Amino acid sequence: MCGFTAYVGLNAPARTGLVSQMAERLRYRGPDDSGHYESSSVVLAHRRLSIIDVAGGKQPLLNEDGRVALVCNGEIYNHRELCAGLEGRHCFRTRSDSEVILHLYEEKGPLCVQDLDGMFAFVVTDGERFLAARDPLGIKPLYVGRDKETGVWFASELKSLPATCRGIAELPPGSFMTEQGVVQRWFIPRWIEPRNDPEPPDPRVLAEKLDTAVTKRLMSDVPLGVFLSGGLDSSVIAALVRRQIHELHSFAVGLEDSPDLVAARRVAEHLGTQHREYVYSAQEAVRVLETVIAHLESYDSALIRSAVPCYFVSKLTSEHVKVVLTGEGSDEVFAGYRYFKGIDDPAALHRECVQLLRGLHNMNLQRVDRMTMAHALEGRVPFLDVGFLAWAMALDPVEKVHRSNRPEKWLLRRAFEDLLPAEIVWRGKQEFAEGCGSEQVLKDHGERAVSDADFGRAAELFPADTPTTKEAFLYRRIFEEMFPGEAPRRTVGRWHGAAVSAA
Protein backbone atom coordinates (compact mmCIF):
# COMPACT_ATOMS: atom_id res chain seq x y z
CA MET A 1 0.00 0.00 0.00
CA CYS A 2 1.42 3.30 -1.03
CA GLY A 3 0.95 6.75 -2.52
CA PHE A 4 2.17 8.21 -5.78
CA THR A 5 2.18 11.23 -8.08
CA ALA A 6 2.75 11.00 -11.83
CA TYR A 7 3.05 13.43 -14.74
CA VAL A 8 2.65 12.49 -18.40
CA GLY A 9 3.24 15.12 -21.07
CA LEU A 10 5.63 17.46 -22.83
CA ASN A 11 9.05 18.15 -21.34
CA ALA A 12 8.39 15.81 -18.43
CA PRO A 13 11.96 15.86 -16.95
CA ALA A 14 11.55 19.58 -16.18
CA ARG A 15 8.82 18.58 -13.73
CA THR A 16 10.79 15.88 -11.91
CA GLY A 17 11.38 18.07 -8.87
CA LEU A 18 7.73 19.10 -8.64
CA VAL A 19 6.47 15.53 -9.07
CA SER A 20 8.75 14.32 -6.27
CA GLN A 21 7.68 17.24 -4.09
CA MET A 22 4.00 16.38 -4.60
CA ALA A 23 4.64 12.72 -3.78
CA GLU A 24 6.47 13.75 -0.62
CA ARG A 25 3.19 15.16 0.66
CA LEU A 26 2.08 11.52 0.88
CA ARG A 27 4.97 10.34 3.03
CA TYR A 28 2.53 9.07 5.66
CA ARG A 29 1.02 6.68 3.08
CA GLY A 30 4.44 5.18 2.39
CA PRO A 31 7.07 5.92 5.04
CA ASP A 32 9.24 2.87 4.25
CA ASP A 33 10.80 3.94 0.95
CA SER A 34 10.62 6.33 -1.99
CA GLY A 35 11.67 6.30 -5.64
CA HIS A 36 11.16 8.03 -8.96
CA TYR A 37 11.45 7.33 -12.70
CA GLU A 38 11.68 9.74 -15.60
CA SER A 39 11.75 9.65 -19.38
CA SER A 40 11.19 12.31 -22.01
CA SER A 41 7.41 12.05 -21.58
CA VAL A 42 6.73 10.81 -18.04
CA VAL A 43 7.81 11.23 -14.43
CA LEU A 44 6.67 8.81 -11.72
CA ALA A 45 7.27 9.33 -7.99
CA HIS A 46 6.32 6.81 -5.31
CA ARG A 47 6.07 6.50 -1.52
CA ARG A 48 6.11 2.88 -0.36
CA LEU A 49 4.50 1.01 2.50
CA SER A 50 6.27 -2.36 2.29
CA ILE A 51 3.83 -5.29 2.54
CA ILE A 52 4.88 -7.90 -0.06
CA ASP A 53 8.58 -8.52 -0.83
CA VAL A 54 9.62 -6.01 1.79
CA ALA A 55 13.26 -6.03 0.73
CA GLY A 56 12.89 -6.17 -3.07
CA GLY A 57 9.60 -4.53 -4.06
CA LYS A 58 10.82 -0.93 -4.36
CA GLN A 59 8.87 1.23 -6.84
CA PRO A 60 8.72 2.44 -9.55
CA LEU A 61 9.02 -1.08 -10.92
CA LEU A 62 10.67 -1.67 -14.31
CA ASN A 63 10.39 -4.48 -16.83
CA GLU A 64 13.39 -6.50 -18.05
CA ASP A 65 14.82 -3.88 -20.40
CA GLY A 66 13.82 -0.89 -18.26
CA ARG A 67 11.49 0.61 -20.86
CA VAL A 68 8.19 -0.08 -19.06
CA ALA A 69 7.69 1.53 -15.65
CA LEU A 70 4.94 1.24 -13.05
CA VAL A 71 3.75 2.92 -9.86
CA CYS A 72 0.96 1.10 -8.04
CA ASN A 73 -1.03 1.54 -4.85
CA GLY A 74 -2.79 -1.63 -3.82
CA GLU A 75 -2.68 -5.41 -3.65
CA ILE A 76 -3.13 -7.96 -6.47
CA TYR A 77 -4.50 -11.04 -4.71
CA ASN A 78 -4.19 -13.37 -7.71
CA HIS A 79 -0.64 -12.33 -8.64
CA ARG A 80 0.84 -15.81 -8.09
CA GLU A 81 -1.55 -17.40 -10.60
CA LEU A 82 -0.94 -14.59 -13.08
CA CYS A 83 2.82 -14.87 -12.69
CA ALA A 84 2.65 -18.60 -13.34
CA GLY A 85 0.87 -17.92 -16.63
CA LEU A 86 3.58 -15.46 -17.70
CA GLU A 87 6.59 -17.62 -16.83
CA GLY A 88 8.88 -18.36 -19.75
CA ARG A 89 7.92 -15.17 -21.55
CA HIS A 90 8.96 -12.69 -18.84
CA CYS A 91 11.62 -12.47 -16.17
CA PHE A 92 10.37 -11.29 -12.79
CA ARG A 93 12.83 -9.14 -10.87
CA THR A 94 10.92 -9.14 -7.57
CA ARG A 95 8.31 -11.04 -5.56
CA SER A 96 6.13 -7.92 -5.47
CA ASP A 97 2.50 -8.56 -6.38
CA SER A 98 2.49 -5.32 -8.38
CA GLU A 99 5.16 -6.44 -10.85
CA VAL A 100 2.71 -8.71 -12.64
CA ILE A 101 0.92 -5.59 -13.94
CA LEU A 102 4.03 -4.59 -15.89
CA HIS A 103 4.20 -7.82 -17.85
CA LEU A 104 0.45 -8.11 -18.36
CA TYR A 105 0.51 -4.60 -19.80
CA GLU A 106 3.30 -5.61 -22.20
CA GLU A 107 1.16 -8.47 -23.49
CA LYS A 108 -2.38 -7.12 -23.33
CA GLY A 109 -2.23 -3.34 -23.11
CA PRO A 110 -5.22 -1.73 -21.33
CA LEU A 111 -7.11 -5.04 -21.26
CA CYS A 112 -4.65 -6.28 -18.63
CA VAL A 113 -6.92 -4.79 -15.94
CA GLN A 114 -9.52 -7.46 -16.60
CA ASP A 115 -7.16 -10.12 -15.26
CA LEU A 116 -6.49 -8.39 -11.94
CA ASP A 117 -8.23 -9.49 -8.75
CA GLY A 118 -7.52 -6.96 -6.04
CA MET A 119 -7.63 -3.34 -4.97
CA PHE A 120 -5.45 -1.03 -7.00
CA ALA A 121 -4.74 2.31 -8.58
CA PHE A 122 -1.75 2.50 -10.92
CA VAL A 123 0.00 4.25 -13.77
CA VAL A 124 2.12 2.19 -16.18
CA THR A 125 3.98 3.50 -19.24
CA ASP A 126 6.36 2.36 -21.99
CA GLY A 127 7.39 5.93 -22.81
CA GLU A 128 4.97 6.28 -25.71
CA ARG A 129 1.78 4.84 -24.27
CA PHE A 130 0.41 4.97 -20.74
CA LEU A 131 -2.39 3.41 -18.77
CA ALA A 132 -3.92 4.72 -15.55
CA ALA A 133 -6.45 2.40 -13.95
CA ARG A 134 -8.52 1.89 -10.83
CA ASP A 135 -10.06 -1.21 -9.22
CA PRO A 136 -13.73 -2.15 -9.75
CA LEU A 137 -15.20 -0.40 -6.69
CA GLY A 138 -12.61 2.31 -6.17
CA ILE A 139 -11.16 0.88 -2.97
CA LYS A 140 -7.93 2.69 -3.77
CA PRO A 141 -8.06 6.37 -4.79
CA LEU A 142 -6.80 7.99 -7.97
CA TYR A 143 -7.20 11.65 -9.01
CA VAL A 144 -6.56 13.22 -12.40
CA GLY A 145 -5.75 16.82 -13.28
CA ARG A 146 -4.52 18.68 -16.37
CA ASP A 147 -2.02 21.51 -16.57
CA LYS A 148 -2.00 24.43 -18.99
CA GLU A 149 0.56 22.74 -21.26
CA THR A 150 -1.70 19.75 -21.97
CA GLY A 151 0.10 17.43 -19.59
CA VAL A 152 -1.83 15.05 -17.32
CA TRP A 153 -1.22 14.59 -13.59
CA PHE A 154 -2.22 11.59 -11.49
CA ALA A 155 -2.13 11.34 -7.71
CA SER A 156 -3.34 9.20 -4.84
CA GLU A 157 -4.82 12.19 -3.01
CA LEU A 158 -6.03 15.68 -3.89
CA LYS A 159 -3.27 17.31 -1.88
CA SER A 160 -0.56 15.70 -4.03
CA LEU A 161 -1.74 17.42 -7.23
CA PRO A 162 -0.08 20.80 -7.92
CA ALA A 163 -2.12 24.00 -7.61
CA THR A 164 -1.74 24.62 -11.35
CA CYS A 165 -3.93 21.62 -12.20
CA ARG A 166 -7.27 22.30 -13.87
CA GLY A 167 -10.31 20.08 -14.11
CA ILE A 168 -9.39 17.92 -11.14
CA ALA A 169 -11.56 14.80 -10.85
CA GLU A 170 -11.52 11.25 -9.62
CA LEU A 171 -10.78 8.54 -12.12
CA PRO A 172 -14.06 6.64 -11.72
CA PRO A 173 -14.00 3.18 -10.12
CA GLY A 174 -13.58 0.33 -12.59
CA SER A 175 -12.22 2.69 -15.25
CA PHE A 176 -8.99 3.36 -17.10
CA MET A 177 -7.45 6.21 -19.07
CA THR A 178 -4.92 5.96 -21.89
CA GLU A 179 -2.74 8.40 -23.82
CA GLN A 180 -5.77 9.30 -25.96
CA GLY A 181 -7.17 10.99 -22.86
CA VAL A 182 -10.45 9.08 -22.96
CA VAL A 183 -11.76 7.49 -19.77
CA GLN A 184 -13.29 4.06 -20.36
CA ARG A 185 -15.17 1.85 -17.92
CA TRP A 186 -13.67 -1.63 -17.92
CA PHE A 187 -15.65 -3.18 -15.04
CA ILE A 188 -19.33 -3.63 -15.85
CA PRO A 189 -20.82 -5.99 -13.25
CA ARG A 190 -23.56 -8.42 -14.13
CA TRP A 191 -25.41 -7.50 -10.94
CA ILE A 192 -26.67 -4.06 -12.03
CA GLU A 193 -30.16 -5.56 -12.39
CA PRO A 194 -31.75 -8.32 -10.29
CA ARG A 195 -31.26 -11.82 -11.66
CA ASN A 196 -34.17 -13.68 -13.21
CA ASP A 197 -32.60 -16.90 -11.90
CA PRO A 198 -31.40 -15.84 -8.43
CA GLU A 199 -28.95 -17.80 -6.33
CA PRO A 200 -30.50 -19.91 -3.54
CA PRO A 201 -30.16 -18.18 -0.12
CA ASP A 202 -27.90 -20.85 1.38
CA PRO A 203 -26.05 -19.75 4.56
CA ARG A 204 -23.41 -22.45 4.02
CA VAL A 205 -22.54 -21.13 0.57
CA LEU A 206 -22.36 -17.59 1.94
CA ALA A 207 -19.95 -18.74 4.66
CA GLU A 208 -17.74 -20.58 2.16
CA LYS A 209 -17.56 -17.69 -0.28
CA LEU A 210 -16.81 -15.09 2.37
CA ASP A 211 -14.16 -17.36 3.85
CA THR A 212 -12.51 -17.52 0.41
CA ALA A 213 -12.56 -13.71 0.20
CA VAL A 214 -10.97 -13.43 3.65
CA THR A 215 -8.29 -16.02 2.86
CA LYS A 216 -7.17 -14.03 -0.19
CA ARG A 217 -6.66 -11.01 2.03
CA LEU A 218 -4.35 -12.77 4.47
CA MET A 219 -1.56 -12.45 1.87
CA SER A 220 1.16 -10.49 3.69
CA ASP A 221 4.84 -10.53 4.61
CA VAL A 222 4.13 -8.33 7.66
CA PRO A 223 1.86 -8.60 10.75
CA LEU A 224 -1.91 -8.48 10.19
CA GLY A 225 -4.92 -7.74 12.42
CA VAL A 226 -8.63 -6.87 12.41
CA PHE A 227 -10.80 -3.91 13.34
CA LEU A 228 -13.42 -5.12 15.82
CA SER A 229 -16.39 -2.89 16.65
CA GLY A 230 -18.47 -5.70 18.15
CA GLY A 231 -21.01 -5.34 15.36
CA LEU A 232 -21.96 -8.25 13.15
CA ASP A 233 -19.77 -7.40 10.15
CA SER A 234 -16.41 -6.87 11.85
CA SER A 235 -17.09 -9.79 14.20
CA VAL A 236 -17.72 -12.14 11.27
CA ILE A 237 -14.46 -11.09 9.62
CA ALA A 238 -12.58 -11.49 12.91
CA ALA A 239 -14.02 -14.98 13.41
CA LEU A 240 -12.96 -16.10 9.92
CA VAL A 241 -9.45 -14.66 10.28
CA ARG A 242 -9.07 -16.19 13.75
CA ARG A 243 -9.58 -19.68 12.26
CA GLN A 244 -6.37 -19.18 10.25
CA ILE A 245 -4.26 -16.94 12.51
CA HIS A 246 -3.61 -18.27 16.00
CA GLU A 247 -2.41 -15.04 17.61
CA LEU A 248 -4.78 -12.58 16.03
CA HIS A 249 -4.62 -8.92 17.06
CA SER A 250 -7.97 -7.09 17.26
CA PHE A 251 -8.57 -3.39 17.80
CA ALA A 252 -11.58 -1.41 19.04
CA VAL A 253 -12.38 2.25 19.65
CA GLY A 254 -14.96 4.29 21.51
CA LEU A 255 -15.83 6.67 24.28
CA GLU A 256 -15.57 5.12 27.71
CA ASP A 257 -18.26 2.44 28.17
CA SER A 258 -19.62 2.98 24.65
CA PRO A 259 -21.66 0.05 23.24
CA ASP A 260 -19.01 -0.87 20.67
CA LEU A 261 -16.27 -1.25 23.28
CA VAL A 262 -18.43 -3.51 25.42
CA ALA A 263 -19.49 -5.70 22.49
CA ALA A 264 -15.96 -5.88 21.07
CA ARG A 265 -14.63 -7.15 24.40
CA ARG A 266 -17.21 -9.93 24.34
CA VAL A 267 -16.23 -10.99 20.81
CA ALA A 268 -12.50 -10.80 21.56
CA GLU A 269 -12.94 -12.94 24.65
CA HIS A 270 -14.99 -15.48 22.71
CA LEU A 271 -12.48 -15.70 19.85
CA GLY A 272 -9.37 -15.46 22.01
CA THR A 273 -7.78 -12.52 20.19
CA GLN A 274 -5.01 -10.26 21.43
CA HIS A 275 -7.36 -7.34 21.99
CA ARG A 276 -6.56 -3.64 22.41
CA GLU A 277 -8.75 -0.57 22.77
CA TYR A 278 -8.42 3.15 22.21
CA VAL A 279 -10.72 5.00 24.60
CA TYR A 280 -10.93 8.60 23.45
CA SER A 281 -12.51 11.63 25.09
CA ALA A 282 -14.86 14.23 23.65
CA GLN A 283 -12.03 16.74 23.84
CA GLU A 284 -9.75 14.49 21.78
CA ALA A 285 -12.43 14.07 19.11
CA VAL A 286 -12.74 17.82 18.73
CA ARG A 287 -8.98 18.34 18.79
CA VAL A 288 -8.28 16.05 15.82
CA LEU A 289 -11.15 17.30 13.67
CA GLU A 290 -9.08 19.47 11.32
CA THR A 291 -6.43 16.76 10.96
CA VAL A 292 -9.10 14.22 10.07
CA ILE A 293 -10.67 16.50 7.43
CA ALA A 294 -7.23 17.20 5.94
CA HIS A 295 -6.64 13.47 5.48
CA LEU A 296 -10.23 12.59 4.56
CA GLU A 297 -10.57 15.30 1.88
CA SER A 298 -14.33 15.43 2.42
CA TYR A 299 -16.87 17.53 4.31
CA ASP A 300 -19.72 15.00 4.50
CA SER A 301 -21.03 15.04 8.08
CA ALA A 302 -21.79 11.32 8.42
CA LEU A 303 -18.41 10.43 6.97
CA ILE A 304 -16.52 12.74 9.33
CA ARG A 305 -18.38 11.43 12.38
CA SER A 306 -17.15 7.92 11.58
CA ALA A 307 -13.72 9.07 10.37
CA VAL A 308 -12.76 10.52 13.76
CA PRO A 309 -12.96 7.19 15.64
CA CYS A 310 -11.49 5.42 12.61
CA TYR A 311 -8.52 7.78 12.83
CA PHE A 312 -7.98 6.85 16.49
CA VAL A 313 -8.29 3.09 16.01
CA SER A 314 -6.01 3.21 12.95
CA LYS A 315 -3.35 4.95 15.00
CA LEU A 316 -3.57 2.27 17.69
CA THR A 317 -3.56 -0.54 15.12
CA SER A 318 -0.53 0.81 13.26
CA GLU A 319 1.53 0.50 16.44
CA HIS A 320 1.15 -3.29 16.29
CA VAL A 321 0.46 -4.42 12.69
CA LYS A 322 0.73 -3.03 9.13
CA VAL A 323 -2.36 -4.67 7.59
CA VAL A 324 -5.92 -4.72 8.92
CA LEU A 325 -9.15 -6.37 7.68
CA THR A 326 -12.42 -4.48 8.10
CA GLY A 327 -16.17 -5.15 7.75
CA GLU A 328 -16.92 -2.40 5.22
CA GLY A 329 -19.42 -3.21 2.47
CA SER A 330 -21.72 -5.64 4.24
CA ASP A 331 -24.56 -3.16 4.78
CA GLU A 332 -24.51 -2.17 1.11
CA VAL A 333 -24.53 -5.78 -0.09
CA PHE A 334 -27.09 -7.16 2.37
CA ALA A 335 -29.36 -4.11 2.79
CA GLY A 336 -28.30 -3.58 6.38
CA TYR A 337 -29.13 0.09 6.92
CA ARG A 338 -32.24 0.91 8.91
CA TYR A 339 -33.98 2.81 6.13
CA PHE A 340 -34.08 -0.33 3.98
CA LYS A 341 -37.01 -1.44 6.17
CA GLY A 342 -39.14 1.11 4.33
CA ILE A 343 -38.39 -0.30 0.86
CA ASP A 344 -41.08 -2.88 0.10
CA ASP A 345 -40.34 -3.46 -3.58
CA PRO A 346 -37.50 -6.02 -4.00
CA ALA A 347 -36.35 -4.52 -7.33
CA ALA A 348 -36.16 -1.05 -5.77
CA LEU A 349 -34.20 -2.48 -2.87
CA HIS A 350 -31.71 -4.09 -5.26
CA ARG A 351 -31.29 -0.82 -7.13
CA GLU A 352 -30.60 0.95 -3.84
CA CYS A 353 -27.90 -1.58 -2.95
CA VAL A 354 -26.32 -1.08 -6.38
CA GLN A 355 -26.43 2.70 -5.98
CA LEU A 356 -24.74 2.48 -2.59
CA LEU A 357 -22.03 0.16 -3.88
CA ARG A 358 -21.35 2.57 -6.74
CA GLY A 359 -21.02 5.44 -4.28
CA LEU A 360 -18.71 3.75 -1.78
CA HIS A 361 -15.53 5.00 -3.46
CA ASN A 362 -15.88 8.52 -2.11
CA MET A 363 -17.82 7.64 1.01
CA ASN A 364 -17.00 4.72 3.34
CA LEU A 365 -14.12 3.40 1.25
CA GLN A 366 -12.57 6.85 1.23
CA ARG A 367 -12.79 6.94 5.02
CA VAL A 368 -11.12 3.55 5.39
CA ASP A 369 -8.34 4.36 2.93
CA ARG A 370 -7.54 7.85 4.29
CA MET A 371 -7.74 7.08 8.01
CA THR A 372 -5.68 3.89 7.77
CA MET A 373 -3.12 5.39 5.40
CA ALA A 374 -2.79 8.46 7.63
CA HIS A 375 -0.98 6.02 9.93
CA ALA A 376 0.77 3.88 7.28
CA LEU A 377 -1.73 1.07 7.75
CA GLU A 378 -3.23 -0.98 4.91
CA GLY A 379 -6.98 -1.69 5.11
CA ARG A 380 -8.56 -4.65 3.31
CA VAL A 381 -12.30 -5.20 2.73
CA PRO A 382 -13.36 -8.85 2.19
CA PHE A 383 -17.09 -8.11 1.79
CA LEU A 384 -16.24 -6.23 -1.42
CA ASP A 385 -14.38 -9.10 -3.05
CA VAL A 386 -15.58 -9.22 -6.67
CA GLY A 387 -16.29 -12.95 -6.53
CA PHE A 388 -18.25 -12.67 -3.31
CA LEU A 389 -20.17 -9.70 -4.70
CA ALA A 390 -21.09 -11.61 -7.85
CA TRP A 391 -22.76 -14.27 -5.70
CA ALA A 392 -24.31 -12.03 -3.02
CA MET A 393 -25.79 -9.58 -5.54
CA ALA A 394 -27.32 -12.49 -7.46
CA LEU A 395 -29.51 -13.38 -4.48
CA ASP A 396 -33.23 -12.73 -4.78
CA PRO A 397 -33.65 -9.19 -3.34
CA VAL A 398 -36.66 -10.39 -1.37
CA GLU A 399 -34.26 -12.42 0.77
CA LYS A 400 -32.68 -9.17 1.97
CA VAL A 401 -35.93 -7.42 2.88
CA HIS A 402 -36.52 -6.91 6.60
CA ARG A 403 -39.56 -8.83 7.83
CA SER A 404 -41.27 -9.01 11.19
CA ASN A 405 -39.97 -12.51 11.81
CA ARG A 406 -36.34 -11.80 10.94
CA PRO A 407 -33.88 -8.93 11.33
CA GLU A 408 -31.83 -7.20 8.63
CA LYS A 409 -28.94 -9.24 7.20
CA TRP A 410 -30.59 -12.40 8.51
CA LEU A 411 -28.78 -14.62 6.00
CA LEU A 412 -25.38 -13.34 7.14
CA ARG A 413 -26.40 -13.87 10.76
CA ARG A 414 -27.51 -17.43 10.03
CA ALA A 415 -24.27 -18.20 8.19
CA PHE A 416 -22.10 -17.41 11.22
CA GLU A 417 -24.28 -18.12 14.24
CA ASP A 418 -22.05 -21.07 15.15
CA LEU A 419 -18.88 -18.91 15.29
CA LEU A 420 -20.05 -16.02 17.48
CA PRO A 421 -22.01 -15.43 20.71
CA ALA A 422 -25.76 -15.19 20.17
CA GLU A 423 -25.92 -11.66 21.58
CA ILE A 424 -23.46 -10.54 18.89
CA VAL A 425 -25.06 -12.45 16.02
CA TRP A 426 -28.47 -10.98 16.79
CA ARG A 427 -27.27 -7.59 18.06
CA GLY A 428 -29.35 -4.71 16.67
CA LYS A 429 -27.92 -2.43 14.00
CA GLN A 430 -25.94 0.62 15.16
CA GLU A 431 -24.01 2.94 12.89
CA PHE A 432 -20.28 3.05 13.70
CA ALA A 433 -20.37 6.71 14.82
CA GLU A 434 -23.36 5.93 17.02
CA GLY A 435 -21.94 2.80 18.60
CA CYS A 436 -18.56 4.32 19.47
CA GLY A 437 -20.02 7.62 20.66
CA SER A 438 -18.62 10.15 18.18
CA GLU A 439 -21.93 11.13 16.58
CA GLN A 440 -23.38 13.14 19.47
CA VAL A 441 -20.02 14.58 20.50
CA LEU A 442 -19.43 16.09 17.07
CA LYS A 443 -23.02 17.27 16.62
CA ASP A 444 -22.77 19.14 19.92
CA HIS A 445 -19.40 20.64 18.97
CA GLY A 446 -20.81 21.93 15.69
CA GLU A 447 -23.62 23.70 17.51
CA ARG A 448 -21.14 25.41 19.83
CA ALA A 449 -18.49 26.27 17.24
CA VAL A 450 -20.71 28.06 14.68
CA SER A 451 -22.51 31.27 15.53
CA ASP A 452 -26.07 32.01 14.43
CA ALA A 453 -24.75 34.93 12.37
CA ASP A 454 -22.25 32.77 10.47
CA PHE A 455 -24.79 30.03 9.89
CA GLY A 456 -27.20 32.61 8.56
CA ARG A 457 -24.76 33.28 5.71
CA ALA A 458 -24.54 29.61 4.69
CA ALA A 459 -26.30 30.06 1.34
CA GLU A 460 -24.19 33.13 0.55
CA LEU A 461 -20.88 31.47 1.42
CA PHE A 462 -21.69 28.04 -0.01
CA PRO A 463 -24.31 28.41 -2.76
CA ALA A 464 -23.62 24.90 -4.08
CA ASP A 465 -24.44 22.03 -1.73
CA THR A 466 -25.35 24.50 1.02
CA PRO A 467 -24.92 23.08 4.55
CA THR A 468 -28.19 22.73 6.45
CA THR A 469 -26.83 22.29 9.99
CA LYS A 470 -24.19 24.07 12.03
CA GLU A 471 -22.17 20.87 12.18
CA ALA A 472 -22.17 20.60 8.37
CA PHE A 473 -21.33 24.32 8.10
CA LEU A 474 -18.28 23.82 10.34
CA TYR A 475 -16.94 20.92 8.26
CA ARG A 476 -17.57 22.75 4.99
CA ARG A 477 -15.72 25.83 6.24
CA ILE A 478 -12.70 23.76 7.29
CA PHE A 479 -12.70 21.87 3.97
CA GLU A 480 -12.91 25.03 1.85
CA GLU A 481 -9.94 26.54 3.68
CA MET A 482 -7.86 23.45 2.92
CA PHE A 483 -9.18 22.64 -0.58
CA PRO A 484 -10.48 25.84 -2.18
CA GLY A 485 -12.25 25.89 -5.52
CA GLU A 486 -15.06 24.12 -7.29
CA ALA A 487 -13.06 21.12 -8.56
CA PRO A 488 -12.18 19.67 -5.11
CA ARG A 489 -15.79 20.11 -3.97
CA ARG A 490 -17.01 18.04 -6.89
CA THR A 491 -14.97 15.05 -5.71
CA VAL A 492 -16.83 14.93 -2.38
CA GLY A 493 -19.34 12.13 -1.97
CA ARG A 494 -22.64 13.12 -0.33
CA TRP A 495 -25.72 11.39 0.99
CA HIS A 496 -28.83 12.57 -0.89
CA GLY A 497 -31.97 10.97 0.48
CA ALA A 498 -31.53 7.23 0.46
CA ALA A 499 -28.53 7.02 -1.84
CA VAL A 500 -25.09 8.47 -2.36
CA SER A 501 -24.05 10.82 -5.13
CA ALA A 502 -21.34 13.35 -5.87
CA ALA A 503 -21.85 16.88 -4.60
Stockholm file with secondary structure:
# STOCKHOLM 1.0

chainA/1-503         MCGFTAYVGLNAPARTGLVSQMAERLRYRGPDDSGHYESSSVVLAHRRLSIIDVAGGKQPLLNEDGRVALVCNGEIYNHRELCAGLEGRHCFRTRSDSEVILHLYEEKGPLCVQDLDGMFAFVVTDGERFLAARDPLGIKPLYVGRDKETGVWFASELKSLPATCRGIAELPPGSFMTEQGVVQRWFIPRWIEPRNDPEPPDPRVLAEKLDTAVTKRLMSDVPLGVFLSGGLDSSVIAALVRRQIHELHSFAVGLEDSPDLVAARRVAEHLGTQHREYVYSAQEAVRVLETVIAHLESYDSALIRSAVPCYFVSKLTSEHVKVVLTGEGSDEVFAGYRYFKGIDDPAALHRECVQLLRGLHNMNLQRVDRMTMAHALEGRVPFLDVGFLAWAMALDPVEKVHRSNRPEKWLLRRAFEDLLPAEIVWRGKQEFAEGCGSEQVLKDHGERAVSDADFGRAAELFPADTPTTKEAFLYRRIFEEMFPGEAPRRTVGRWHGAAVSAA
#=GR chainA/1-503 SS CEEEEEEESTTGGGGHHHHHHHHHTTGGGCBSEEEEEECSSEEEEEEECCCSSTTTCCSSEECTTSCCEEEEEEEETTHHHHHHHHBTTBCCCCCCTTHHHHHHHHHHGGGGGGGCCEEEEEEEECSSCEEEEECTTCCSCCEEEECTTSCEEEESSGGGSCTTCEEEEECCTTEEEETTCCEEECCCCGGGSCCSSCBCCCHHHHHHHHHHHHHHTTCCSSCEEEECCSSHHHHHHHHHHHTTCSSCEEEEEESTTCHHHHHHHHHHHHHTCEEEEEECCHHHHHHTHHHHHHHHCCCCHHHHHHHHHHHHHHHHHHTTCSEEECCTTHHHHTTCSGGGGGCCCHHHHHHHHHHHHHHGGGTHHHHHHHHHHTTTCEEECGGGCHHHHHHHTTBCGGGGSCBTTBCTTHHHHHHTTTTSCHHHHTCCCCCHHHHTTHHHHHHHHHHHHSCHHHHTTHHHHCCSSCCCSHHHHHHHHHHHHHSCSHHHHHTCEEEETTEEEEC
#=GC SS_cons         CEEEEEEESTTGGGGHHHHHHHHHTTGGGCBSEEEEEECSSEEEEEEECCCSSTTTCCSSEECTTSCCEEEEEEEETTHHHHHHHHBTTBCCCCCCTTHHHHHHHHHHGGGGGGGCCEEEEEEEECSSCEEEEECTTCCSCCEEEECTTSCEEEESSGGGSCTTCEEEEECCTTEEEETTCCEEECCCCGGGSCCSSCBCCCHHHHHHHHHHHHHHTTCCSSCEEEECCSSHHHHHHHHHHHTTCSSCEEEEEESTTCHHHHHHHHHHHHHTCEEEEEECCHHHHHHTHHHHHHHHCCCCHHHHHHHHHHHHHHHHHHTTCSEEECCTTHHHHTTCSGGGGGCCCHHHHHHHHHHHHHHGGGTHHHHHHHHHHTTTCEEECGGGCHHHHHHHTTBCGGGGSCBTTBCTTHHHHHHTTTTSCHHHHTCCCCCHHHHTTHHHHHHHHHHHHSCHHHHTTHHHHCCSSCCCSHHHHHHHHHHHHHSCSHHHHHTCEEEETTEEEEC
//
